Amino acid sequence: MSLQGHIVELQRRHEALEKEIAQEQLHPNADEARLLELKRKKLLIKDELAKLKISETRH
């Protein structure tokens, strides 16, 4: 997969996690542990995207 393709895939996953988090937060008895895990995954993807975008601008 090309660098750009990888970035697009990570952006898609980040967006999907964002939607999943929003959906979970709608529940009156939202699972806090699940929310924390989803947010952690989203943050890891965001960090990876930032690194890839930096390396993309260097090439």
N, CA, C, O and CB atoms as a CASP TS submission, in Angstrom:
PFRMAT TS
TARGET T0000
AUTHOR 0000-0000-0000
METHOD Language model
MODEL 1
PARENT N/A
ATOM      1  N   MET     1       0.844  -1.170   0.000  1.00  0.00           N
ATOM      2  CA  MET     1       0.000   0.000   0.000  1.00  0.00           C
ATOM      3  C   MET     1       0.893   1.240   0.000  1.00  0.00           C
ATOM      4  O   MET     1       1.887   1.308   0.723  1.00  0.00           O
ATOM      5  CB  MET     1      -0.962  -0.005   1.219  1.00  0.00           C
ATOM      6  N   SER     2       0.524   2.200  -0.813  1.00  0.00           N
ATOM      7  CA  SER     2       1.298   3.433  -0.883  1.00  0.00           C
ATOM      8  C   SER     2       1.116   4.245   0.406  1.00  0.00           C
ATOM      9  O   SER     2       0.201   3.993   1.190  1.00  0.00           O
ATOM     10  CB  SER     2       0.877   4.269  -2.116  1.00  0.00           C
ATOM     11  N   LEU     3       1.986   5.198   0.603  1.00  0.00           N
ATOM     12  CA  LEU     3       1.904   6.059   1.782  1.00  0.00           C
ATOM     13  C   LEU     3       0.571   6.790   1.798  1.00  0.00           C
ATOM     14  O   LEU     3      -0.089   6.863   2.835  1.00  0.00           O
ATOM     15  CB  LEU     3       3.071   7.069   1.810  1.00  0.00           C
ATOM     16  N   GLN     4       0.175   7.328   0.655  1.00  0.00           N
ATOM     17  CA  GLN     4      -1.100   8.046   0.576  1.00  0.00           C
ATOM     18  C   GLN     4      -2.270   7.102   0.860  1.00  0.00           C
ATOM     19  O   GLN     4      -3.221   7.482   1.543  1.00  0.00           O
ATOM     20  CB  GLN     4      -1.268   8.699  -0.814  1.00  0.00           C
ATOM     21  N   GLY     5      -2.204   5.895   0.348  1.00  0.00           N
ATOM     22  CA  GLY     5      -3.258   4.914   0.604  1.00  0.00           C
ATOM     23  C   GLY     5      -3.346   4.563   2.081  1.00  0.00           C
ATOM     24  O   GLY     5      -4.437   4.387   2.624  1.00  0.00           O
ATOM     25  N   HIS     6      -2.195   4.464   2.724  1.00  0.00           N
ATOM     26  CA  HIS     6      -2.160   4.163   4.160  1.00  0.00           C
ATOM     27  C   HIS     6      -2.780   5.319   4.958  1.00  0.00           C
ATOM     28  O   HIS     6      -3.527   5.093   5.910  1.00  0.00           O
ATOM     29  CB  HIS     6      -0.697   3.902   4.629  1.00  0.00           C
ATOM     30  N   ILE     7      -2.465   6.544   4.566  1.00  0.00           N
ATOM     31  CA  ILE     7      -3.026   7.720   5.228  1.00  0.00           C
ATOM     32  C   ILE     7      -4.547   7.742   5.082  1.00  0.00           C
ATOM     33  O   ILE     7      -5.264   8.016   6.045  1.00  0.00           O
ATOM     34  CB  ILE     7      -2.414   9.010   4.649  1.00  0.00           C
ATOM     35  N   VAL     8      -5.030   7.457   3.891  1.00  0.00           N
ATOM     36  CA  VAL     8      -6.474   7.442   3.642  1.00  0.00           C
ATOM     37  C   VAL     8      -7.153   6.370   4.503  1.00  0.00           C
ATOM     38  O   VAL     8      -8.215   6.611   5.079  1.00  0.00           O
ATOM     39  CB  VAL     8      -6.763   7.190   2.140  1.00  0.00           C
ATOM     40  N   GLU     9      -6.541   5.202   4.586  1.00  0.00           N
ATOM     41  CA  GLU     9      -7.109   4.118   5.398  1.00  0.00           C
ATOM     42  C   GLU     9      -7.142   4.502   6.880  1.00  0.00           C
ATOM     43  O   GLU     9      -8.133   4.241   7.562  1.00  0.00           O
ATOM     44  CB  GLU     9      -6.296   2.820   5.207  1.00  0.00           C
ATOM     45  N   LEU    10      -6.078   5.115   7.377  1.00  0.00           N
ATOM     46  CA  LEU    10      -6.058   5.553   8.773  1.00  0.00           C
ATOM     47  C   LEU    10      -7.104   6.630   9.024  1.00  0.00           C
ATOM     48  O   LEU    10      -7.740   6.636  10.078  1.00  0.00           O
ATOM     49  CB  LEU    10      -4.669   6.074   9.152  1.00  0.00           C
ATOM     50  N   GLN    11      -7.288   7.532   8.083  1.00  0.00           N
ATOM     51  CA  GLN    11      -8.315   8.565   8.226  1.00  0.00           C
ATOM     52  C   GLN    11      -9.702   7.935   8.288  1.00  0.00           C
ATOM     53  O   GLN    11     -10.557   8.377   9.054  1.00  0.00           O
ATOM     54  CB  GLN    11      -8.238   9.571   7.062  1.00  0.00           C
ATOM     55  N   ARG    12      -9.918   6.908   7.485  1.00  0.00           N
ATOM     56  CA  ARG    12     -11.204   6.201   7.489  1.00  0.00           C
ATOM     57  C   ARG    12     -11.446   5.528   8.838  1.00  0.00           C
ATOM     58  O   ARG    12     -12.547   5.583   9.387  1.00  0.00           O
ATOM     59  CB  ARG    12     -11.250   5.154   6.358  1.00  0.00           C
ATOM     60  N   ARG    13     -10.397   4.891   9.363  1.00  0.00           N
ATOM     61  CA  ARG    13     -10.522   4.218  10.666  1.00  0.00           C
ATOM     62  C   ARG    13     -10.744   5.232  11.787  1.00  0.00           C
ATOM     63  O   ARG    13     -11.512   4.978  12.715  1.00  0.00           O
ATOM     64  CB  ARG    13      -9.265   3.375  10.960  1.00  0.00           C
ATOM     65  N   HIS    14     -10.074   6.370  11.701  1.00  0.00           N
ATOM     66  CA  HIS    14     -10.225   7.433  12.703  1.00  0.00           C
ATOM     67  C   HIS    14     -11.665   7.938  12.708  1.00  0.00           C
ATOM     68  O   HIS    14     -12.263   8.119  13.768  1.00  0.00           O
ATOM     69  CB  HIS    14      -9.239   8.605  12.422  1.00  0.00           C
ATOM     70  N   GLU    15     -12.214   8.161  11.525  1.00  0.00           N
ATOM     71  CA  GLU    15     -13.587   8.623  11.395  1.00  0.00           C
ATOM     72  C   GLU    15     -14.577   7.582  11.930  1.00  0.00           C
ATOM     73  O   GLU    15     -15.548   7.932  12.600  1.00  0.00           O
ATOM     74  CB  GLU    15     -13.897   8.946   9.931  1.00  0.00           C
ATOM     75  N   ALA    16     -14.327   6.310  11.634  1.00  0.00           N
ATOM     76  CA  ALA    16     -15.203   5.235  12.113  1.00  0.00           C
ATOM     77  C   ALA    16     -15.184   5.170  13.639  1.00  0.00           C
ATOM     78  O   ALA    16     -16.226   4.977  14.265  1.00  0.00           O
ATOM     79  CB  ALA    16     -14.773   3.877  11.515  1.00  0.00           C
ATOM     80  N   LEU    17     -14.004   5.329  14.237  1.00  0.00           N
ATOM     81  CA  LEU    17     -13.907   5.324  15.699  1.00  0.00           C
ATOM     82  C   LEU    17     -14.638   6.522  16.292  1.00  0.00           C
ATOM     83  O   LEU    17     -15.284   6.406  17.333  1.00  0.00           O
ATOM     84  CB  LEU    17     -12.434   5.329  16.143  1.00  0.00           C
ATOM     85  N   GLU    18     -14.537   7.662  15.635  1.00  0.00           N
ATOM     86  CA  GLU    18     -15.231   8.864  16.094  1.00  0.00           C
ATOM     87  C   GLU    18     -16.741   8.619  16.137  1.00  0.00           C
ATOM     88  O   GLU    18     -17.412   8.989  17.100  1.00  0.00           O
ATOM     89  CB  GLU    18     -14.905  10.065  15.174  1.00  0.00           C
ATOM     90  N   LYS    19     -17.258   7.997  15.091  1.00  0.00           N
ATOM     91  CA  LYS    19     -18.692   7.679  15.034  1.00  0.00           C
ATOM     92  C   LYS    19     -19.067   6.668  16.108  1.00  0.00           C
ATOM     93  O   LYS    19     -20.112   6.792  16.746  1.00  0.00           O
ATOM     94  CB  LYS    19     -19.072   7.134  13.645  1.00  0.00           C
ATOM     95  N   GLU    20     -18.218   5.673  16.305  1.00  0.00           N
ATOM     96  CA  GLU    20     -18.483   4.644  17.309  1.00  0.00           C
ATOM     97  C   GLU    20     -18.496   5.244  18.715  1.00  0.00           C
ATOM     98  O   GLU    20     -19.326   4.873  19.544  1.00  0.00           O
ATOM     99  CB  GLU    20     -17.432   3.525  17.219  1.00  0.00           C
ATOM    100  N   ILE    21     -17.580   6.163  18.976  1.00  0.00           N
ATOM    101  CA  ILE    21     -17.532   6.849  20.273  1.00  0.00           C
ATOM    102  C   ILE    21     -18.802   7.661  20.475  1.00  0.00           C
ATOM    103  O   ILE    21     -19.414   7.603  21.542  1.00  0.00           O
ATOM    104  CB  ILE    21     -16.284   7.765  20.369  1.00  0.00           C
ATOM    105  N   ALA    22     -19.199   8.411  19.470  1.00  0.00           N
ATOM    106  CA  ALA    22     -20.413   9.221  19.565  1.00  0.00           C
ATOM    107  C   ALA    22     -21.635   8.344  19.816  1.00  0.00           C
ATOM    108  O   ALA    22     -22.504   8.695  20.614  1.00  0.00           O
ATOM    109  CB  ALA    22     -20.610  10.045  18.287  1.00  0.00           C
ATOM    110  N   GLN    23     -21.697   7.209  19.136  1.00  0.00           N
ATOM    111  CA  GLN    23     -22.822   6.285  19.309  1.00  0.00           C
ATOM    112  C   GLN    23     -22.855   5.723  20.729  1.00  0.00           C
ATOM    113  O   GLN    23     -23.918   5.627  21.344  1.00  0.00           O
ATOM    114  CB  GLN    23     -22.734   5.138  18.290  1.00  0.00           C
ATOM    115  N   GLU    24     -21.689   5.354  21.239  1.00  0.00           N
ATOM    116  CA  GLU    24     -21.600   4.793  22.594  1.00  0.00           C
ATOM    117  C   GLU    24     -22.022   5.840  23.636  1.00  0.00           C
ATOM    118  O   GLU    24     -22.668   5.509  24.631  1.00  0.00           O
ATOM    119  CB  GLU    24     -20.155   4.296  22.883  1.00  0.00           C
ATOM    120  N   GLN    25     -21.654   7.088  23.400  1.00  0.00           N
ATOM    121  CA  GLN    25     -21.974   8.146  24.355  1.00  0.00           C
ATOM    122  C   GLN    25     -23.466   8.460  24.405  1.00  0.00           C
ATOM    123  O   GLN    25     -23.936   9.077  25.361  1.00  0.00           O
ATOM    124  CB  GLN    25     -21.205   9.398  24.008  1.00  0.00           C
ATOM    125  N   LEU    26     -24.211   8.043  23.390  1.00  0.00           N
ATOM    126  CA  LEU    26     -25.653   8.267  23.373  1.00  0.00           C
ATOM    127  C   LEU    26     -26.386   7.371  24.371  1.00  0.00           C
ATOM    128  O   LEU    26     -27.479   7.705  24.826  1.00  0.00           O
ATOM    129  CB  LEU    26     -26.198   8.034  21.976  1.00  0.00           C
ATOM    130  N   HIS    27     -25.789   6.252  24.702  1.00  0.00           N
ATOM    131  CA  HIS    27     -26.420   5.311  25.627  1.00  0.00           C
ATOM    132  C   HIS    27     -26.392   5.867  27.046  1.00  0.00           C
ATOM    133  O   HIS    27     -25.370   6.391  27.490  1.00  0.00           O
ATOM    134  CB  HIS    27     -25.716   3.938  25.575  1.00  0.00           C
ATOM    135  N   PRO    28     -27.506   5.755  27.753  1.00  0.00           N
ATOM    136  CA  PRO    28     -27.537   6.245  29.141  1.00  0.00           C
ATOM    137  C   PRO    28     -26.534   5.530  30.052  1.00  0.00           C
ATOM    138  O   PRO    28     -25.982   6.139  30.969  1.00  0.00           O
ATOM    139  CB  PRO    28     -28.936   6.081  29.710  1.00  0.00           C
ATOM    140  N   ASN    29     -26.304   4.264  29.803  1.00  0.00           N
ATOM    141  CA  ASN    29     -25.355   3.486  30.601  1.00  0.00           C
ATOM    142  C   ASN    29     -24.118   3.176  29.771  1.00  0.00           C
ATOM    143  O   ASN    29     -23.733   2.015  29.630  1.00  0.00           O
ATOM    144  CB  ASN    29     -26.005   2.177  31.115  1.00  0.00           C
ATOM    145  N   ALA    30     -23.502   4.208  29.224  1.00  0.00           N
ATOM    146  CA  ALA    30     -22.337   4.007  28.363  1.00  0.00           C
ATOM    147  C   ALA    30     -21.236   3.272  29.128  1.00  0.00           C
ATOM    148  O   ALA    30     -20.982   3.546  30.301  1.00  0.00           O
ATOM    149  CB  ALA    30     -21.813   5.362  27.831  1.00  0.00           C
ATOM    150  N   ASP    31     -20.605   2.354  28.451  1.00  0.00           N
ATOM    151  CA  ASP    31     -19.518   1.571  29.022  1.00  0.00           C
ATOM    152  C   ASP    31     -18.244   2.423  29.014  1.00  0.00           C
ATOM    153  O   ASP    31     -17.631   2.624  27.966  1.00  0.00           O
ATOM    154  CB  ASP    31     -19.309   0.236  28.229  1.00  0.00           C
ATOM    155  N   GLU    32     -17.857   2.917  30.183  1.00  0.00           N
ATOM    156  CA  GLU    32     -16.717   3.828  30.289  1.00  0.00           C
ATOM    157  C   GLU    32     -15.408   3.165  29.855  1.00  0.00           C
ATOM    158  O   GLU    32     -14.563   3.806  29.229  1.00  0.00           O
ATOM    159  CB  GLU    32     -16.587   4.335  31.720  1.00  0.00           C
ATOM    160  N   ALA    33     -15.244   1.900  30.183  1.00  0.00           N
ATOM    161  CA  ALA    33     -14.021   1.187  29.792  1.00  0.00           C
ATOM    162  C   ALA    33     -13.942   1.079  28.269  1.00  0.00           C
ATOM    163  O   ALA    33     -12.875   1.262  27.682  1.00  0.00           O
ATOM    164  CB  ALA    33     -13.978  -0.227  30.438  1.00  0.00           C
ATOM    165  N   ARG    34     -15.060   0.786  27.644  1.00  0.00           N
ATOM    166  CA  ARG    34     -15.107   0.706  26.173  1.00  0.00           C
ATOM    167  C   ARG    34     -14.821   2.077  25.560  1.00  0.00           C
ATOM    168  O   ARG    34     -14.077   2.180  24.585  1.00  0.00           O
ATOM    169  CB  ARG    34     -16.493   0.181  25.693  1.00  0.00           C
ATOM    170  N   LEU    35     -15.410   3.124  26.128  1.00  0.00           N
ATOM    171  CA  LEU    35     -15.169   4.473  25.631  1.00  0.00           C
ATOM    172  C   LEU    35     -13.688   4.842  25.731  1.00  0.00           C
ATOM    173  O   LEU    35     -13.120   5.411  24.799  1.00  0.00           O
ATOM    174  CB  LEU    35     -16.019   5.485  26.407  1.00  0.00           C
ATOM    175  N   LEU    36     -13.078   4.520  26.844  1.00  0.00           N
ATOM    176  CA  LEU    36     -11.654   4.819  27.015  1.00  0.00           C
ATOM    177  C   LEU    36     -10.803   4.065  25.991  1.00  0.00           C
ATOM    178  O   LEU    36      -9.852   4.620  25.440  1.00  0.00           O
ATOM    179  CB  LEU    36     -11.202   4.461  28.438  1.00  0.00           C
ATOM    180  N   GLU    37     -11.145   2.816  25.743  1.00  0.00           N
ATOM    181  CA  GLU    37     -10.400   2.016  24.771  1.00  0.00           C
ATOM    182  C   GLU    37     -10.567   2.589  23.362  1.00  0.00           C
ATOM    183  O   GLU    37      -9.595   2.685  22.614  1.00  0.00           O
ATOM    184  CB  GLU    37     -10.868   0.545  24.809  1.00  0.00           C
ATOM    185  N   LEU    38     -11.786   2.967  23.002  1.00  0.00           N
ATOM    186  CA  LEU    38     -12.028   3.547  21.686  1.00  0.00           C
ATOM    187  C   LEU    38     -11.268   4.868  21.525  1.00  0.00           C
ATOM    188  O   LEU    38     -10.682   5.133  20.476  1.00  0.00           O
ATOM    189  CB  LEU    38     -13.536   3.767  21.470  1.00  0.00           C
ATOM    190  N   LYS    39     -11.286   5.677  22.559  1.00  0.00           N
ATOM    191  CA  LYS    39     -10.583   6.963  22.515  1.00  0.00           C
ATOM    192  C   LYS    39      -9.072   6.755  22.431  1.00  0.00           C
ATOM    193  O   LYS    39      -8.375   7.512  21.755  1.00  0.00           O
ATOM    194  CB  LYS    39     -10.933   7.810  23.754  1.00  0.00           C
ATOM    195  N   ARG    40      -8.571   5.737  23.114  1.00  0.00           N
ATOM    196  CA  ARG    40      -7.142   5.430  23.058  1.00  0.00           C
ATOM    197  C   ARG    40      -6.741   5.023  21.637  1.00  0.00           C
ATOM    198  O   ARG    40      -5.720   5.474  21.118  1.00  0.00           O
ATOM    199  CB  ARG    40      -6.789   4.306  24.060  1.00  0.00           C
ATOM    200  N   LYS    41      -7.556   4.167  21.020  1.00  0.00           N
ATOM    201  CA  LYS    41      -7.287   3.732  19.653  1.00  0.00           C
ATOM    202  C   LYS    41      -7.326   4.920  18.690  1.00  0.00           C
ATOM    203  O   LYS    41      -6.488   5.038  17.796  1.00  0.00           O
ATOM    204  CB  LYS    41      -8.303   2.661  19.222  1.00  0.00           C
ATOM    205  N   LYS    42      -8.305   5.787  18.889  1.00  0.00           N
ATOM    206  CA  LYS    42      -8.440   6.968  18.034  1.00  0.00           C
ATOM    207  C   LYS    42      -7.204   7.859  18.156  1.00  0.00           C
ATOM    208  O   LYS    42      -6.703   8.377  17.158  1.00  0.00           O
ATOM    209  CB  LYS    42      -9.714   7.763  18.402  1.00  0.00           C
ATOM    210  N   LEU    43      -6.724   8.032  19.372  1.00  0.00           N
ATOM    211  CA  LEU    43      -5.540   8.860  19.604  1.00  0.00           C
ATOM    212  C   LEU    43      -4.296   8.242  18.973  1.00  0.00           C
ATOM    213  O   LEU    43      -3.472   8.958  18.403  1.00  0.00           O
ATOM    214  CB  LEU    43      -5.318   9.061  21.104  1.00  0.00           C
ATOM    215  N   LEU    44      -4.155   6.931  19.066  1.00  0.00           N
ATOM    216  CA  LEU    44      -3.014   6.255  18.437  1.00  0.00           C
ATOM    217  C   LEU    44      -3.026   6.453  16.924  1.00  0.00           C
ATOM    218  O   LEU    44      -1.983   6.679  16.311  1.00  0.00           O
ATOM    219  CB  LEU    44      -3.026   4.754  18.770  1.00  0.00           C
ATOM    220  N   ILE    45      -4.203   6.367  16.335  1.00  0.00           N
ATOM    221  CA  ILE    45      -4.327   6.580  14.887  1.00  0.00           C
ATOM    222  C   ILE    45      -3.996   8.027  14.541  1.00  0.00           C
ATOM    223  O   ILE    45      -3.316   8.296  13.550  1.00  0.00           O
ATOM    224  CB  ILE    45      -5.754   6.223  14.398  1.00  0.00           C
ATOM    225  N   LYS    46      -4.477   8.949  15.354  1.00  0.00           N
ATOM    226  CA  LYS    46      -4.196  10.367  15.113  1.00  0.00           C
ATOM    227  C   LYS    46      -2.689  10.620  15.155  1.00  0.00           C
ATOM    228  O   LYS    46      -2.154  11.336  14.308  1.00  0.00           O
ATOM    229  CB  LYS    46      -4.922  11.254  16.156  1.00  0.00           C
ATOM    230  N   ASP    47      -2.011  10.039  16.131  1.00  0.00           N
ATOM    231  CA  ASP    47      -0.559  10.190  16.239  1.00  0.00           C
ATOM    232  C   ASP    47       0.152   9.603  15.022  1.00  0.00           C
ATOM    233  O   ASP    47       1.076  10.210  14.481  1.00  0.00           O
ATOM    234  CB  ASP    47      -0.049   9.517  17.517  1.00  0.00           C
ATOM    235  N   GLU    48      -0.285   8.420  14.598  1.00  0.00           N
ATOM    236  CA  GLU    48       0.333   7.786  13.438  1.00  0.00           C
ATOM    237  C   GLU    48       0.103   8.619  12.180  1.00  0.00           C
ATOM    238  O   GLU    48       1.003   8.758  11.352  1.00  0.00           O
ATOM    239  CB  GLU    48      -0.218   6.367  13.243  1.00  0.00           C
ATOM    240  N   LEU    49      -1.106   9.175  12.037  1.00  0.00           N
ATOM    241  CA  LEU    49      -1.396  10.043  10.897  1.00  0.00           C
ATOM    242  C   LEU    49      -0.471  11.256  10.885  1.00  0.00           C
ATOM    243  O   LEU    49       0.049  11.634   9.835  1.00  0.00           O
ATOM    244  CB  LEU    49      -2.860  10.497  10.928  1.00  0.00           C
ATOM    245  N   ALA    50      -0.269  11.855  12.030  1.00  0.00           N
ATOM    246  CA  ALA    50       0.601  13.034  12.121  1.00  0.00           C
ATOM    247  C   ALA    50       2.019  12.681  11.680  1.00  0.00           C
ATOM    248  O   ALA    50       2.647  13.437  10.939  1.00  0.00           O
ATOM    249  CB  ALA    50       0.612  13.596  13.562  1.00  0.00           C
ATOM    250  N   LYS    51       2.520  11.542  12.133  1.00  0.00           N
ATOM    251  CA  LYS    51       3.866  11.113  11.750  1.00  0.00           C
ATOM    252  C   LYS    51       3.966  10.858  10.242  1.00  0.00           C
ATOM    253  O   LYS    51       4.935  11.253   9.595  1.00  0.00           O
ATOM    254  CB  LYS    51       4.257   9.846  12.524  1.00  0.00           C
ATOM    255  N   LEU    52       2.949  10.195   9.703  1.00  0.00           N
ATOM    256  CA  LEU    52       2.962   9.908   8.266  1.00  0.00           C
ATOM    257  C   LEU    52       2.878  11.172   7.432  1.00  0.00           C
ATOM    258  O   LEU    52       3.541  11.285   6.401  1.00  0.00           O
ATOM    259  CB  LEU    52       1.818   8.985   7.906  1.00  0.00           C
ATOM    260  N   LYS    53       2.080  12.107   7.865  1.00  0.00           N
ATOM    261  CA  LYS    53       1.951  13.360   7.116  1.00  0.00           C
ATOM    262  C   LYS    53       3.255  14.149   7.156  1.00  0.00           C
ATOM    263  O   LYS    53       3.617  14.803   6.179  1.00  0.00           O
ATOM    264  CB  LYS    53       0.799  14.210   7.680  1.00  0.00           C
ATOM    265  N   ILE    54       3.948  14.090   8.264  1.00  0.00           N
ATOM    266  CA  ILE    54       5.259  14.759   8.357  1.00  0.00           C
ATOM    267  C   ILE    54       6.243  14.082   7.399  1.00  0.00           C
ATOM    268  O   ILE    54       6.966  14.757   6.665  1.00  0.00           O
ATOM    269  CB  ILE    54       5.809  14.719   9.828  1.00  0.00           C
ATOM    270  N   SER    55       6.265  12.759   7.410  1.00  0.00           N
ATOM    271  CA  SER    55       7.204  12.057   6.535  1.00  0.00           C
ATOM    272  C   SER    55       6.820  12.253   5.066  1.00  0.00           C
ATOM    273  O   SER    55       7.688  12.246   4.193  1.00  0.00           O
ATOM    274  CB  SER    55       7.244  10.552   6.881  1.00  0.00           C
ATOM    275  N   GLU    56       5.543  12.426   4.795  1.00  0.00           N
ATOM    276  CA  GLU    56       5.079  12.649   3.416  1.00  0.00           C
ATOM    277  C   GLU    56       5.590  14.005   2.909  1.00  0.00           C
ATOM    278  O   GLU    56       5.970  14.120   1.743  1.00  0.00           O
ATOM    279  CB  GLU    56       3.515  12.590   3.341  1.00  0.00           C
ATOM    280  N   THR    57       5.603  15.005   3.746  1.00  0.00           N
ATOM    281  CA  THR    57       6.047  16.338   3.326  1.00  0.00           C
ATOM    282  C   THR    57       7.568  16.383   3.135  1.00  0.00           C
ATOM    283  O   THR    57       8.079  17.249   2.425  1.00  0.00           O
ATOM    284  CB  THR    57       5.615  17.395   4.361  1.00  0.00           C
ATOM    285  N   ARG    58       8.279  15.466   3.757  1.00  0.00           N
ATOM    286  CA  ARG    58       9.744  15.424   3.628  1.00  0.00           C
ATOM    287  C   ARG    58      10.196  14.783   2.337  1.00  0.00           C
ATOM    288  O   ARG    58      11.337  14.979   1.918  1.00  0.00           O
ATOM    289  CB  ARG    58      10.348  14.680   4.789  1.00  0.00           C
ATOM    290  N   HIS    59       9.319  14.013   1.693  1.00  0.00           N
ATOM    291  CA  HIS    59       9.699  13.306   0.462  1.00  0.00           C
ATOM    292  C   HIS    59       9.375  14.111  -0.750  1.00  0.00           C
ATOM    293  O   HIS    59       9.627  13.668  -1.871  1.00  0.00           O
ATOM    294  CB  HIS    59       9.014  11.969   0.374  1.00  0.00           C
TER
END
